Amino acid sequence: MLTSIDVGHNQLDEEAALSIVRAVRPRDQMTSLGLASCKISPTGAAEIAEYVRGSAVLTVLDLQHNDLKAAAETALKAAAKGRAAPLALQV
């Protein structure tokens, strides 16, 4: 069972990164997800924030070097705060 994936800095675009999020979300087995430099926009970040909010096992999320704006970072941090398990969020 795959519990960790890091595809950061591999020239993936936002749609490819969000496809990964959509694929792993239903099973909620990912403990670590690396999506650095995947051209994720504030809209994509909002979808990832929903995943973060609903995940019981995700403990590490790397979103460094994306096109996030302050509002998207705030939404991600808010999603991380409302969780039972702590999340190491890198934005």
Backbone torsions as a table, in degrees:
resi	resn	phi	psi	omega
1	MET	NA	128.0	179.3
2	LEU	-78.4	123.5	180.0
3	THR	-121.0	-7.0	-178.5
4	SER	-147.1	136.9	176.3
5	ILE	-148.0	138.9	176.3
6	ASP	-132.3	107.3	179.6
7	VAL	-110.7	14.3	-179.4
8	GLY	-63.2	150.4	176.8
9	HIS	61.0	32.2	179.0
10	ASN	-119.2	23.5	177.0
11	GLN	60.3	28.6	172.5
12	LEU	-77.9	150.5	175.2
13	ASP	-99.4	178.6	-176.4
14	GLU	-59.1	-43.1	-177.8
15	GLU	-62.4	-39.9	177.8
16	ALA	-65.4	-42.4	179.3
17	ALA	-64.0	-43.8	179.6
18	LEU	-68.6	-29.5	175.0
19	SER	-62.4	-38.0	176.8
20	ILE	-65.1	-46.8	179.0
21	VAL	-58.4	-45.6	-179.8
22	ARG	-64.6	-33.2	-179.5
23	ALA	-73.2	-36.6	-175.9
24	VAL	-89.9	-19.4	-175.6
25	ARG	-57.6	-46.8	-176.1
26	PRO	-61.3	-35.3	-177.8
27	ARG	-86.5	-21.5	178.9
28	ASP	48.1	56.1	178.1
29	GLN	-113.8	-9.9	-176.4
30	MET	-74.3	121.6	175.3
31	THR	-95.9	-24.5	-178.7
32	SER	-141.4	131.4	-178.0
33	LEU	-136.6	119.2	180.0
34	GLY	-108.2	114.6	-179.0
35	LEU	-128.7	36.4	179.7
36	ALA	-68.5	142.7	177.1
37	SER	56.6	42.1	178.5
38	CYS	-107.4	18.5	176.9
39	LYS	58.3	35.4	-178.9
40	ILE	-76.4	128.8	-178.6
41	SER	-93.9	173.8	174.7
42	PRO	-57.0	-34.9	177.9
43	THR	-65.4	-45.4	176.7
44	GLY	-64.0	-37.5	178.6
45	ALA	-63.3	-34.5	177.9
46	ALA	-63.9	-39.7	177.4
47	GLU	-67.4	-39.1	178.2
48	ILE	-66.9	-36.4	177.5
49	ALA	-60.9	-38.3	176.7
50	GLU	-63.9	-40.3	176.5
51	TYR	-62.3	-45.6	179.7
52	VAL	-59.2	-46.9	-177.9
53	ARG	-59.1	-37.8	-175.8
54	GLY	-91.3	-11.0	-176.6
55	SER	-81.7	134.3	177.6
56	ALA	-94.8	-12.8	-172.3
57	VAL	-120.7	-16.1	-178.7
58	LEU	-64.2	124.7	-178.8
59	THR	-119.7	-16.6	179.6
60	VAL	-136.7	129.3	176.9
61	LEU	-138.1	118.3	179.8
62	ASP	-108.0	112.6	177.7
63	LEU	-121.5	26.1	-179.2
64	GLN	-64.8	153.3	174.3
65	HIS	61.0	39.8	173.9
66	ASN	-112.8	-180.0	-177.3
67	ASP	-92.4	38.7	-178.1
68	LEU	-74.6	144.5	174.8
69	LYS	-105.2	171.3	-177.1
70	ALA	-55.9	-41.0	-178.7
71	ALA	-65.0	-38.2	179.1
72	ALA	-67.9	-41.4	177.3
73	GLU	-62.7	-40.8	178.4
74	THR	-62.8	-43.1	179.4
75	ALA	-63.9	-41.1	178.4
76	LEU	-64.9	-43.6	179.3
77	LYS	-65.2	-37.3	177.1
78	ALA	-65.5	-40.6	178.1
79	ALA	-64.3	-37.8	179.9
80	ALA	-69.5	-34.0	-179.2
81	LYS	-68.1	-33.7	-174.5
82	GLY	-83.1	15.4	-175.0
83	ARG	-100.2	153.2	175.6
84	ALA	-71.5	-42.2	179.7
85	ALA	-92.9	137.8	178.7
86	PRO	-66.6	151.2	-179.0
87	LEU	-127.7	125.4	172.5
88	ALA	-84.2	103.8	-175.9
89	LEU	-105.9	122.6	178.1
90	GLN	-113.2	115.1	179.7
91	VAL	-125.4	NA	NA
